[in-house]
């Protein structure tokens, strides 16, 4: 089950309903204006946005998918199991700079993990107005915590009935948040019972349809005819599909008998023990007559967009300035109705209006009438926000029309909105059909050429339910709210500061990347979505040749011939580096005209070739590919060139890191034992994995030393990382070996090593576990100094943690005692000693990690099943497999295993 409402699995509808209820109730509880639920997916470590309430989904597409290890509040809440409260933008920037750079607006937010039993399913989040102190939201926070707890228990019950089905792998369900507004009769609700065929309408719906209860036959067919006579068959089909668990993905766009637009939203209502019913809402989103008569007379353009991007009103001047008849605006998605608004700067401003209470003022260059028809997507960086993407039930409060906040007083009050919408009626994703409303005669006066000026000044005034937009020609002098001359704007009409968060977000993310592949992954994750790219290739310079470091989106094997090309080759990726100039090609035709005969990976599309130069030194080149032809504005070229400089510096740092890290790894390996002492009745093996989070060596070590007629098994961990930690580790290892070779008792070895470390005074402490074993008898005597307890697997497979009483870590207390524990190791038993890097995970208790290691050791086969003396090597590889494949290990890891072989049979006398 992917979590999609179209999924046929029986949990799909119930899961969606639970998430919708929780998110809408959380918004009300926290007095927020938007929120949603992130849910785990079937991809390990990946969270997906399952429900988004109060915001247009495609406008927030970069946040649909989130890895649990990223430095974001949602990831911390999920991974660490903590509640995150961010009261304002200042606190958000202080704690989560990368997240704040992506959404640099004034808002507060809450993040609460959704936990059922011992399982974390996701995170419930609410975006709310900013406050100065977190204490101001504590009471609301407590209510959201309770809702998250209730959701977690409900998901646990759902998973008990359908194991492993509570996951989300589809796109988010986008819906409108709950409202407490009253109705003007512009929307109404109904409920239909598929089993009895009974249908009931509320009073508002009877009013909307002009059909008193006494005149309504009470049949579903009569209901469909009253809503939309020419589309009755679509209504009946939608009801049947919803009853079968397949509610339409978007609202049904319908026409009443008089041609007025109507929207129908359907969803399943789960109310055990009763059978599921179908509920719905019918909305007439056209403007109210009073608001129409006022706003239609205003000289400036006024249009209103609901919180999911649907245009619910536009006056004639707005239709003229936007270049579309009113009938092609009202009832349609803004980006679909006005395609040239699909541009990053406009979307940045719209995000600001959606997330903050303050008005937003800005300018745009509007294309000519011909350009707006023939090249609507020249500035586009992502798919349009269409009704198919928004996918949400319409609430009655989205009806009505706004007045211009600038020219006609404040936005509409709650009296002008629709009927209340409960959490249970919040709905589900809605119908896939998207019929374009045909122009009516009433709109003929609006279907004229756009205003001849090139500039438009827009003001967006946020409201609780909708955005009120005022648009006017910007050819007048000093017509911006701040008195700024339009000539001071960039040639694209984009505010110079609008896209700055993109390089900031990339720069912050690059500071966390330490290897060339990590830098490449950050570029792919942060840069491509920002500019709408689909292909990326990064080449690094080595000995006057360019070698491919990273590629994504290109056909398999296409870039292979270009790997290792000489700097004298006539290729754009080479010449951008040798000349230091970025190269931009709006289409493949431009590229082939400049470089005849160059192989192409596509028949169309744009390309950008960026030189990677750091501190005057050539590092490599970066290639960005786009699926369609597109132009690159002056600002975009400037930003991309600046970003190339950031990437180059990050790559240079990564190359330096990898060189130094290789030297550090060599030093670490030199300090580890080349071979372990052996005994005919004891097999041992060790593993060491360096940490990857930094470029310094660690202080973990292990050893097997001859001690009298037995062997000493030793493992230790010096605090910290770096050369000092490694040097201290080398000194301790040598000291322990010397004491073991003298056959001292374990407590004396620990005490002597403790005194040595205190005398050295390196400012570090160390943990250690020392076990002196007699392989012939199996008697072992162990001492422990602040180290994780060993594990012992019996020959029958039972595995336990050896609860050895121990002393404090070495290097702290001169007179610290180290008690000795005696235990018996049977033939075939396995003893495991390890350092904390193998069992510790951020946000998890170390006991959980030890338990997981114990379970893994218990699943290992018996030594007798693996003859040849190499059984332990396979066990060690299995126990460290997860850590070996982890891209980031914050700590180094040491593991030492020993198994006692049966005594050899006596020879013939």
LINQUI-V68380 format. One record per helix or strand. SS is the DSSP state (~ for helix, > for strand). FROM is the first residue (numbers start at 1). TO is the last residue. If there is no record, write none. Layout:
ss->(SS,SS)
from->(FROM,FROM)
to->(TO,TO)
This chain:
ss->(~,>,>,~,>,~,>,~,~,>,>,~,>,>,>,~,~,~,~,>,>,>,>,~,>,>,~,~,>,~,~,~,>,~,~,~,~,>,~,>,>,~,~,~,>,>,~,>,~,>,~,>,>,~,>,>,>,>,~,~,>,>,>,>,>,>,>,>,~,~,~,~,~,>)
from->(11,32,46,57,65,73,84,89,97,108,119,134,173,187,199,203,213,220,229,250,252,261,277,289,301,310,316,326,333,334,339,344,360,369,387,396,414,430,441,455,466,486,500,516,535,545,560,565,572,583,588,607,617,634,679,682,700,710,723,746,766,779,791,799,807,810,820,830,836,846,863,871,881,893)
to->(29,40,53,63,67,80,86,95,102,116,128,161,175,192,201,209,215,227,243,250,255,269,283,295,306,314,322,328,333,337,341,355,365,374,390,398,416,430,446,462,473,488,511,531,542,552,562,566,579,585,594,614,625,671,679,689,707,718,741,760,773,785,793,801,807,810,824,834,838,858,865,879,885,900)
